[in-house]
Amino acid sequence: MSAPAGPSKYRGRPDDGERRTPAGRGGRRTAPELVATGQEPRPLYTAGGIGAATAAAIGMATLMTFTLIGWVAAPHATFGEDIQDVFKVAVQAWLVGHHAGFAIPGGQVQMLPIGLLVLPGLLLYRSGRRLARTCELPRLRHVFQAALALAGPYAAIAGTLALVGRTEVIQPSMVQALLSGFLLAFVAGGLGVLRQLLLDKHIPRRRLLEIMPARSRSLLVGTSSATAVLLAAGALLFFAALLLDFGEAVAITERLAPGMVGGVLLFIIQLLYLPNAIIFGTSYAVGPGFALGTETVVAPTGVVLGALPDLPMLAALPESGAAPVLSLVALVAPFVAGGVGGALTLRSAPTVVSEAAPLWGFVCGVATGALWAGLALLAGGPLGAQRLAVVGPSPWQVGMITALEVGVAAAITAWAANWLYFRSPPAIPAERAGADPAADRTGESAGPDRERRRRVPRLRLPIPRGGGRARDRDDSEDLYGITYEADPARRPADGR
């Protein structure tokens, strides 16, 4: 028996005398970039702080460049007479890009373009991938820890900039800066870490579904499908309304006469607000609608509008009065979404259920409603003082009605699909008489009819070759980071 090797330098790494998992899957404990260059891995939280500072610095440098160009080209009164004021404007623009609202005299501004989240999200995604390449992350379960290491410092930077960017007129919200900075860095940075680890370990993305519990996986599939249907309905409703009133949008643009540079800026602003418009359209399809000021409403029950700013995309709004009859077709969207979500929830369920099928369908609707309540909160908010203090859909109304409509439709669909499955018994083929005895004892027959009768409505995932025991061992070591020791009673006679 060979002498045991010395302890490994890093915790969790196997010694030379220990069994290693196959290379290319879970056995490569150090990032490939570090192996190629011979460098030592960085401490996780140190690398997270560096990545957060890098992402924030690149974003600030980009905005500072554009702000300085505007300060030189435009009258200084627009940005301030002092270069310090220019810096504060850039800081405020950075905070707005993270969807952190601010207070102004007499009101607040919280309805910000969702499209502005793209730039900081991409920078944080890049920092997450860099962190995974420079740190030692042996298992996929370390993604949560890496995302937390990146999100904590980034939230601290956002909160600090919220204090630095305050002026007598504009006062950014420190609480929103902390919360939005943390959530954005956690999600975008975590996705970057996860993507890099999957590439390094040669694990296909579809295998991530195998990590989740079977019931949670089925709910994720159903909720995602229902949400996708609602998003498609909101986008279709907005673009159809804009196409019908395209002439008015052109007239508004001509009245503004923005010129070439102004026209490009006007197009970019509307493109950044496009996700907000799609969520507004979905809120209309669900039923509660949305507001564009105090005592205004745009809903299937009626339209009441006041004075609106000259923005071409607002030409999609209907006139005050009864809602257009054609737009009422969008009311079927949440029920279609519930049907799709309920069917896919049942199909991807781990086992065939009977009485519990409607319950899981309704749970899918509740999860969809909670998600849309968050999206409505993100898309709306006050846009100033007085009549613009109420803009956007009501989060609690959108969430509650979406949960009821999608949940009821999903429950009925799941019940109907489950009833049809148990209603049609497996047919006994005529070739049953010539089946082998083993098939007779199990009550099954060979051939394509057997496969048809045994079909279970569940999500089909790719199963690697090599047998069930080998697959369980590889998955436990690759994905979960669990190593099972051999049973002492089954050890060989030599004791190894």
PyMOL commands that set and color helices and strands:
alter all, ss='L'
color gray80, all
select helices_A, chain A and resi 32-37+44-73+76-79+83-97+114-134+140-164+174-201+205-211+214-244+246-256+259-272+274-286+312-316+326-347+357-379+386-389+395-423+430-434+437-442+448-453+468-480+488-490
alter helices_A, ss='H'
color red, helices_A
select strands_A, chain A and resi 102-104+107-109+171-172+291-292+297-299+302-304+383-384+391-392
alter strands_A, ss='S'
color yellow, strands_A
deselect
rebuild
show_as cartoon
